Amino acid sequence: MSGGLPGFHNAPVSRAVVVAAALFSVAFGFRSRSLDLGLSYENVFGKLRIWKLITSLFAFSSTPEIIFGAALLYYFRVFERQIGSNKYAVFIVFSTVVSLLLQILSLAYLKGPSLNPLTSGPYGLIFASYVPFFFDIPITTKFRIFVLRLSDKSFIYLAGLQILFSSGWRSIIPGISGILAGLLYRLNIFGIRRLKLPDSMTSLFSRLSWPFLNNSYQRLPITENDGNIPSNQTHQTEGVHPTTEDPMESSIATLVSMGFDRGSAIQALALTNYDVNLASNILLEAQPM
């Protein structure tokens, strides 16, 4: 995979979020002010420190949270590759804004000193991503460790639990707010799942997140509704009747467009009975972090 951070091919929005979280965490979290980064009742309703909204959305307040949070954001880039950067950017904005509003309402309702401040970081996006992770990512392998029955998804859940309970209610409230935001997105409230950003706006993420690398934004091909392609656009060779595209080649092309090499795509499809979602999950897990 050429250009940019390894593994972020065709995922410029995910890369921008990870880079922004890292930069904000280093700039603010490592200056002995980590306890002042999150939202609190006094900052929101008393002193009206609006800039706290920015730091609370991006800057993790501790090193373990940066490690687990960045790893989860990196893993969840699979959703950008599945639905496209245009729609994934809308998912980020929706889950972040809704989660933020729910956190502010929680502070206004509870007003407990033990909640001040709430843990900072992109908790809304991380835990909103657990909703499609639960419903859409299939289990590919199961195994047992002593008496525990686990699957390949168990480690992603354990990483989420680690940061969810890292600071008690101060981190639980942002996490629950993110899950609720993810559920609202999945329920397609206000038709949010039909919205997408223009290509011109989405391409900016590639330049802003890693400006010194020449890594142009590449849009994923549309594979959900091939029937929308007009028949007059079908390429024909003189004297040869048009034929339908081989489903196997279509699946390979989809995985290749997501950044995987052709040989690995063929092997993964063979292992999963040509299920593109299962194959992409296997290929993502095989990549080094």
Salt bridges, closest charged atoms under 4 A:
GLU42 OE2 - LYS47 NZ 3.27
ASP136 OD1 - ARG186 NH2 3.22
ASP199 OD2 - ARG219 NH1 3.24
GLU249 OE2 - ARG262 NH2 2.96
